[in-house]
């Protein structure tokens, strides 16, 4: 069954990447971008974006500066405002629906050590959240959506990153390999671009399997959207939740709009 699932995911990714190439001009090469007399930035080519008007229902009642300047991706969530992130928690999947970070140079200069203090989120009611026991013996890692390495600047932010509201079941090979490489790459882009907004979350299908007594849903894939708020440029990725054949991030690049279609989220928007 695992092999069949892997084959289905591989076919899905190939199809998705074909859509990506046709929908984004096929440009996936390393490039240099200079915009509005800003400093030269090297690396994979971000794409310019014109922000759509924010759906009012998505941000109503959500206050968590500075993470929501470009909107909340959805409104049907358990909303959590943390020291280093905003979380939209999905009580049906018992995972995040989305997690938003805003990373600057100062975010990368701390000396706080990783704690590995995984635990259920005390701000979520039992039955609406994952518990530690759900992951025991599951064969899946407790995969961070907002990575712990982004929070070395604050003991509180580091601790909160280990709430299970920031975690989803993730294939161990993906979590410790290609996904980790993407996280490292995003931090390197912060050093080049000074500030980035990062939105991360799972992608589900209707019949995804679950783990544990609380039936924590196993994501079909994971997305990460990286937005440069100064240059108004974006780059986006989807990683199937299987052991990847490569760790090269360009293999997983997709148009942001494709992620919105797959998830139903409104990822970046502007106030009227």
Buried (B, 14 or more C-beta within 10 A) or exposed (E): EEEEBBEBBBEBBEEBBEBBBEEBEEEBEEEEBEBEEEEEBEBBBBBEBEBEEBBEEBBEEBEBEEBBEBBBBBBEBBBBBBBBBBBBBBBEBBBBBBBBBBBBEEBBEBEBEEEEEBEBBEBBEEEBBBBEEBBEEBEBBBBBBBBBBBBBBBBEBBBBBBBBBBBBBBBEEBBEBBBBBBBEBBBEBBEBBBBBBBBBBBBBBEEBEBBBEBBBBBBBBBBBBBBBBEBBBBBBBBBBBBEBEEBEBEBBBBBBBBBBEBBEBBBBBEEE
